[in-house]
Each structure stands twice: as structure tokens, then as C-alpha cells.
Amino acid sequence: MLINGIKNSIIVNFKIGEIYRANKFAKRIIELGEAGHRVSEVSELLGVEIAYTKNFIKELSDQNLVRISSEPKPDRIMINNPQHLDFLWIEVTSKCNLHCSHCYADVESKQVVDPSADDIKNWLNEAAELGCIKVQFTGGECTIRSDLRDLIDHAKKRGFKTIEVFTNGTLLTEPLIQYFSENGIQVAISLYSYRSETHDSITGIRGSFKKTLGSLKLLLAYNVPIRCSVIAMKQNEDELDGTCYFLNEMGILCNTPDPIRPTGRGIDRENWPKEYGLSSIQSKPDFFVNRELYEKSISSNNCWFGKIAITSEGNILPCVFAREQIAGNIKERGLFNVINEEMVKFWGLNKDQVGVCKDCEYRYLCHDCRPWAYGFTGNLYAKSPKCTYDPYTGKWGNADTALSLENAVTPVTPTCELKRR
């Protein structure tokens, strides 16, 4: 008897994207069937009439939750190569020409010597040798570097297929945009409002909206693939719909606005969007049922697995927002060693190691952003306060109080300890 997937008290039907609850008895019948026992053996082990077992299995089969088969159970999708690197952020500079109130990297508070072109090329070489083909050049403001084209050319030579430049758009020139167009480079830009006053108040530089908007129009004229990030904060939360509409009317892909991250200058939540922020709180069982995500979540962190960020100092992070989780330094130990010895521990941090989440029946179905949890609680192993579900009572909480300071700090004893530099 093969089923789509069962953990704790839920059955997952990946074909139609639905989740069902099962009582303990039903769960045991399914588990025995999944283990390869015949219907008669299941009935004998549980001490029930065989007719009862058959009727129960027929009900599940009618709902496409199980199927009777003599075939062996299919292998689970597993991560076979612990050194697999799928995506790379490279912070090519810590300098920026803007003073954004929410900057996750808090770039201006640091006095860091930017990496040399040779350093960055060596980092790209090491990533390419590990099979990485996706890279984003970021900062600071990466277009400050006069050698950005040279770095991109090197990435192309090393086989990177997806190359994206994340920029505030204020320093883009037409020759650089033309270069992007001719070389298939993608661009990501931050726009905070369709109103220049709001945008400029967030960036701290008057006239930044005008320059960014001009770059967007020029990128469109040269058919450069663009996506636009809109960060939600108290200064612009009343204008988010208008900003997304403004961008869509221009023909630009606008990601769903993301509330300000609790890291860098966003750590104190002074600029938290109180009303819009409620939309980021999960207060009902609304999950994306996907077999690949489900299987990946069993063995690894389903968000930052296969990803790393290299800061301008050479520090290696599992995510560009995970500023405190330093696996090592590429200048001191090399990328392969850091990934093989330390990063795999971050990549393997799944919900079975997270307090409260480890007892939740939905834990393999939800997206897990550890920087969110760490930013609000100071504990890498804490349940994210963005989720209101209590697995011990089976009840969902109130989104209005989910991110209150009283609920944010939830001390949890880690089930394993990640080494840090």
C-alpha cells in the first residue's frame, strides 16, 4: 500500500494538493501498509477484523489517498551531494550611495576594504567548481565598482548561466544597461513607492526616485529582464498596492511586498509595517502542498539549502539576511572546506531541530526562514513568531499579537549546536 505522504497525524495528497487529518488508529494502519504489510497482516497486528481494514483502505483509495500495489515503495527524494551549491550571492562592495532606513546589511556602519577583482574571481572559480551556475552580484551598491563588467564577464566564462545584478538603479548608465542587454544579464531593483517623496524619504537621498525610475525605463527600452522588490515598512505600507500597480503598468514584475527584515537596521522594528505586517502572519492552515518541497524539508532546510552569501569581508553565510550565522571565511579556509565542514550543518537545519516545530504535524509543509526566527527571538532554533499554530493544542492563534515583543522571545534548548566562526 503506497500513500503520498504521512507524518504525525496528517495525510498529504500531492496530486490534488490537499491535506487530511488521521486519527492514531488510521495513522497506524497506513504506516503498516506503507511498510509493506499485507491487509491480513495489518488486521492481525492491530487485532481488528480484516473486513474493517479493507473498508477503511477502500475509503482512502476512493479519495486517491492510497493505492494497493505489489510494487516496492518508491525511493524518497534525498540530497545525495552535501557539497551541492545552487545559488551564490556575492557582496562585491560594502559601500552604498544611499542611506536606506531598513538596510539589512547596515553597510554604512562598517569600514571594510572591498575585495579585489582577483578575490572575487577566485570566489567565482571556487563556486563554479562546486557546480554553481546562478549568481547575484550585490552590495552595498554593486554598480559603484568600475570593474563590474569584468567580474560579470568572468562569471560567464566560468559557466554561470543565471547572472543577476541587484542595484538601487541610481548609478546605472546607458552603456552599462546596453551591456546587460547584450549579455543576457538580469537586473533586480528596489522601489519603495510610486510617490517620489516616500521613496526618497526611505533612501535618505532626494532625487533617488527620479534616477531609479529613469533606469527602469531605460532597462525596459533595452529589453533587460527586470524584477522589482518592494519592501513594506511603516513609511510606505499605505502605498504598496499603488506601487505594485504602478510597476505592473510599466510591464515590470513586482514581487509580493516583503515586510522589513529583522536584521541590520530593521532589527529594532522601528519601521515595522503594523497593518501590512499582519498579512505575513500565518493564522490558518494554508500550505503549498508540493512533493519536492515536502521531501526536501525532511532532510534539510527548505529555504537556504544549496545557497550561500559571501560578504565583502569574505564571510560565508547561509543566506544574505543571516548576518550572524557565519560558517567561515573564504579567504582563510576556502569555499569547499567551509561548505563541507560547516555550511552543511546550516543546510541540514530542518524543522526536526526547531523548538515547537519539531512536534508540529505540518512542519514539512511550511516555508522555513531561519533569519526571520533569529531576528525576532535571537535564537536560531526558535519557532518563527510569524506562525501562530500550537501543535500541542491543535489551535491557531491571533495574528494581531503574533509579533508582539512579549511573544517574540521564546527560549529553546537547541537539539544540536552549529559551530560558528
Summary of the structure (lengths in Angstrom):
residues: 421
radius of gyration: 24.3
end to end distance: 47.7
largest distance: 78.0
contacts: 1322
relative contact order: 0.11
helix: 38%
strand: 14%
